[in-house]
Amino acid sequence: MNRKLTLPATNEQKQLIHRLKQQHRLDEDTYRHLIRQYSGGRTSTSAELTKEEARQMISRLLDPDGSNAQGEKRKYRLVCRIYRLSCEISGLNAPYDVDDPVEREMNIAKLNQWLRQYGACKKPVSRQNYEELNATHRQLKARANKERKQS
């Protein structure tokens, strides 16, 4: 039997969902309905959301009319390129399997730790704006190119 591994929502995601609930002044019924909607009817509590369900719900609460969707897609593509580059750099994430979701989470954590210490803006990827992401991408690209030349 081939089951897809789903990761639970992070504590940070759940906290953000609760803050957004308060900011939007959602009553309990509306809030529970949203959770059921994003979980496909599986649950009515944020504690049981998956990471992807929580991400989708947060996106909707942050941008209800979808006006920032294009900018978010652009940022997401850049974050994906940053992650792929990190998997080419020894001492960071190379040569790990990027298809295993658990290992991918560990790789993201290592990347964020590295960025806090050595990154241009000293922030994890999730907290960077588009310009900072571009600077991070350039930094990792230069490092990956340097390693390729040394090989």
C-alpha positions, 0 to 999 in steps of 0.5 A, spaced: 500 500 500 502 506 497 500 512 502 503 519 502 506 521 508 502 528 511 506 532 516 502 536 521 501 543 521 507 546 525 505 550 532 507 557 528 502 555 523 497 554 528 498 560 532 498 564 526 491 561 524 489 563 531 491 570 531 488 571 524 482 568 527 482 574 532 484 579 527 478 577 522 473 577 528 471 570 526 466 567 530 466 560 532 462 557 527 465 561 521 472 559 524 470 551 524 467 551 518 473 554 515 477 549 518 472 543 515 473 546 508 480 546 508 481 539 511 476 536 506 471 535 512 476 531 516 476 535 522 474 542 525 480 543 529 486 547 527 490 542 531 489 536 526 490 540 520 496 538 516 501 542 514 499 544 507 491 545 509 494 550 514 498 553 509 492 554 504 488 556 510 493 562 512 494 564 505 486 565 504 486 569 511 492 573 509 489 575 502 481 573 502 480 576 495 487 573 492 490 580 489 497 577 492 496 571 489 501 572 483 506 575 487 506 569 492 507 564 486 513 568 484 516 568 491 514 560 492 518 559 485 524 563 488 524 559 495 524 552 491 530 555 487 533 557 493 532 550 496 534 546 490 541 550 490 541 548 498 541 541 496 547 542 491 552 545 497 556 540 501 555 542 508 548 544 508 544 539 504 547 536 499 547 530 497 540 529 501 534 526 498 529 532 496 523 527 495 522 525 502 518 529 506 521 528 513 528 529 510 525 535 506 523 538 513 530 537 516 533 540 510 529 546 510 531 547 518 538 546 516 537 551 511 534 556 515 539 555 521 545 557 516 541 563 513 540 566 520 548 565 521 551 566 514 545 569 510 545 576 507 539 578 511 540 573 517 532 571 516 529 564 515 526 563 508 519 564 510 520 571 513 524 574 507 521 579 502 522 578 495 528 582 494 531 579 500 530 572 497 533 574 491 539 576 495 539 569 498 538 566 491 545 570 489 549 568 495 547 560 494 548 560 487 555 563 488 557 558 493 554 552 489 558 555 483 564 556 487 564 548 489 563 546 482 569 549 480 573 546 486 570 539 484 
